[in-house]
């Protein structure tokens, strides 16, 4: 057990030890992994860092003390609402990440159903491809989860099958834009129509696509409708620290109607200090994350986001074409935006052995469990890695085929 040192150390030695501690980490700057990081260039990173440090001490909880943080947060939320075509009376909240945004959406849906329908213990119905954070939220909030297998032909949500699982106790329907396992958009309009017909809250998990899909659409690429332009969509989660490229600890939960905020908020008047109310699961919140998001969004603007979206989609196309050209491998179709999965179509080739061979060449490989494959979530920085990745992949396939090896670890161990 490590004890607190009796005497403090100098800053230089601490920084040197921290830098040395990274020696065994996978290089994100060289894009040796396709998970955990999102990067554009050094200039954008410096903007994000400088803005964060400018609000290093400020607490976003203290809006009376720090009205500037309140203004920055309102402007960030406003830009998110505008981008996702929210109506005039919409509202939103800056959160610590997609998990918190989803948790708050589940809580709000549960509490509205309790108030309006008297549902004591409800259920949520969602595609099997939806993020496990919905199960985590349901676990904490006392809700039943009903996961429904997707359509076999395109792995999107099966809305008819979802409808069959809906009953009088259903408080929430979910669709992804896109889902993380396959990178495909669920039929959001159909799920939202089902929700509207049954009077149920409908949430769109756009943590990946929220700050990317609108710009990809403006580039002329086909992107399914998924935002507040779709009638029946009640809330959307969209991560700033993914394809908004801001400092980590930044996401938005957006609501079609500001009146719904009361279901999201927590309030209590139970102690001597007086009333207490919070819009998120946090108390103290780092204002640096808010400032970073505000700065990056204003630094890039629509033109910047479109330019980087173009590079990302070109990079994704290069990966997909290069992988598909390697004998024995196949890219799952369809795939949209920047997530793709590839697998072995040659029965004599074990994709797990290929993944492990890539690991020996210095790549952090995300394994897909169903079907057994390799998962890539790309960002613009991966443009520097395409040629090296494909060269190593060709060698890894040849190595696995020659050896006849099988994987030593099970698939799906990404997180």
VENNOR-V532740 format. One record per pair of residues at least 12 apart in sequence whose C-alpha atoms are under 6 Angstrom apart, sorted by the first residue. I is the first residue (numbers start at 1). GAP is how many residues later the second one is. D is the distance in Angstrom with one decimal. If there is no record, write none. Layout:
i;gap;d
I;GAP;D
I;GAP;D
//
This chain:
i;gap;d
31;351;5.3
32;331;4.9
33;330;5.9
33;331;4.8
34;342;5.3
34;343;5.1
34;344;5.6
35;342;5.9
38;204;5.9
38;341;6.0
39;342;5.8
40;340;6.0
40;341;5.9
48;244;4.7
48;248;5.9
51;240;5.5
51;241;4.9
52;236;3.9
52;237;6.0
52;239;5.8
52;240;5.0
55;232;5.7
55;233;4.7
56;232;5.3
58;229;5.5
59;226;5.6
59;227;5.5
59;228;5.3
60;225;5.0
60;226;5.9
60;227;4.7
61;223;5.3
61;224;5.7
73;217;6.0
76;218;5.7
77;15;5.8
84;143;5.4
85;143;5.4
85;144;5.8
86;142;5.1
89;168;5.4
89;169;5.9
90;165;5.7
90;166;4.5
90;167;4.4
90;168;5.1
91;163;5.9
91;164;5.3
91;167;4.7
92;161;5.5
92;162;4.1
92;163;5.7
93;159;5.6
93;160;5.3
94;157;5.9
94;158;4.8
95;155;5.8
95;156;5.1
95;157;5.7
96;153;4.3
96;154;4.9
96;155;5.9
97;152;5.4
97;153;5.1
97;154;4.6
98;109;5.9
98;141;5.8
98;153;5.8
99;34;6.0
101;136;5.7
101;152;5.0
103;34;5.1
104;160;5.9
108;155;4.5
108;156;4.4
109;62;5.9
109;92;5.9
110;61;5.8
111;152;5.5
112;151;5.9
113;58;5.9
122;21;5.4
122;47;4.8
122;48;5.5
122;49;5.8
123;20;5.2
123;21;4.4
123;22;5.7
123;47;4.7
123;48;5.9
124;21;5.2
124;46;5.7
124;47;5.8
124;48;4.8
124;49;6.0
125;21;4.8
125;48;5.1
126;21;5.2
126;47;5.8
126;48;4.9
127;20;5.4
127;21;4.8
127;30;5.3
128;19;4.9
128;20;5.2
128;21;5.2
156;30;4.9
157;29;5.2
171;29;5.8
172;28;5.8
172;29;4.9
172;30;5.8
173;29;4.8
174;28;5.9
174;29;5.0
174;30;6.0
175;13;6.0
175;29;5.1
176;28;5.6
176;29;4.6
177;28;6.0
177;29;4.8
177;32;5.7
183;152;5.3
183;153;5.4
183;156;4.7
184;151;5.4
184;152;5.3
188;38;5.5
189;41;5.9
192;40;4.6
192;41;5.5
193;39;5.9
196;36;5.2
201;33;5.8
202;31;5.3
202;32;5.1
203;31;5.9
203;32;4.8
203;33;5.7
204;32;4.7
205;31;6.0
205;32;5.2
206;31;5.4
206;32;4.9
207;30;5.5
207;31;4.0
207;32;4.6
210;28;4.7
211;32;5.5
211;33;5.4
212;31;5.8
215;91;5.2
234;22;5.3
235;19;5.5
235;20;4.5
236;17;5.9
236;18;5.2
237;15;5.7
237;16;4.7
238;13;5.8
238;14;5.3
239;12;4.0
246;47;5.1
265;13;5.8
265;14;4.4
266;12;5.4
312;67;5.8
312;68;4.6
315;68;5.4
316;22;5.8
328;16;5.6
328;17;5.4
328;18;4.8
329;14;5.7
329;15;4.6
329;16;5.6
330;12;5.5
330;13;5.5
338;39;5.9
338;40;5.4
339;37;5.6
339;38;4.5
340;36;5.4
341;33;5.5
341;34;4.6
342;31;5.5
342;32;5.4
343;30;4.3
349;52;5.6
350;56;5.6
352;55;4.5
353;47;5.8
353;52;5.9
353;53;5.0
353;54;4.5
354;42;5.4
354;43;5.5
354;46;5.7
357;39;5.2
358;38;6.0
366;48;5.0
367;44;5.2
367;45;4.6
368;43;5.9
368;44;4.7
369;42;4.8
369;43;4.4
//
